[in-house]
């Protein structure tokens, strides 16, 4: 497993083939409680995403423009600053 402190942001699709988004989000949040979270989906009418959006988790509906994704990533990272500064390699 990768060192947990190296993940500042997690991007998950709501629809996944082998695990529900709810279960995946729960597991990843347990391992990475200080990361920011973005969920993305093109099927928000078919899935109850409102129950997944909490504690700073945000939704990006597809299709989206790359600029939308970049703005949302910046917003989430600004709201969840890294616990420690990292060098160019991602390590302190």
N, C-alpha and C positions, 0 to 999 in steps of 0.2 A: 504494500500500500504506500501511496505517496504521502509525504509529510503533510499533515492537515493544514498547517499554517501557511502553506503556499497557495491556497485557494481563497481568493477574495470574492469571487463571483461564480455562481452556478447558473447555467442556462439549461432548462429542461423542457422538452416538448410534453404537452399534456397527454397526447396519445402515443403510447409505447406498446410494442408487441408482446412483451413478456411480463411486464409488471405495471401495475396501475401507477399513475402519477402520484396519487396520494401516498402509496407505500414507498415509492422511490424518494419522494420529498421528505417523508418522515425519517427514512434511513440516512439520507444525506444531511439533513438538518441535525440529526443526532451526532454525526461525525464532524460536521462543520457548522457549529452553532453561530459563529460570528460572520459567516459569509453573507453576501447579498444574493438574492434569488430572483430570477426572471423565468416565468413560465411563458411558453409560446404555443399557440394553437390556431388552426384554421377552423376548428369545430366547436367553438364556444357555445353554440346553441344546443349541441348534443351532449355536452358535459357540464356538470355543475362546478364551474371554476370558482364561483364565489366562495365556496367552502375551502378552496385551496389558497385563496389570496388573503393572507393575514400576516401579521408580524413583519411587515415590510416586503413581503413577496409581491411582485407585480406581474401583470400580464401584458404581453405583446401579442396582439392578434395578427394572424397571417391572412393574406399576404401583407408584408410590411416593406417599407423602403429601407435600404441600408442606413440611411441617415437617422431614421426613427430608432433603429436598433442601437446605433452609436450614442444617441442622446439618452436613451434609457439606460444603457450600460454606464454612462458617465453619471447619471442621476443616482443609480443604485450604488456605484462605487463611492460617490461623495457622501451618501448616507451611511455607508459601512466602511469607514476607513480601515486600512490594514492595521493589524495589531502592532506591527513593527516594520521599519523601513527595510527594503530589500535592495540589493545591488543589481547590476545589469543581468546577472544570471538567475535572478529570482531568489537568491540566497543572501542572507545578511553579510 
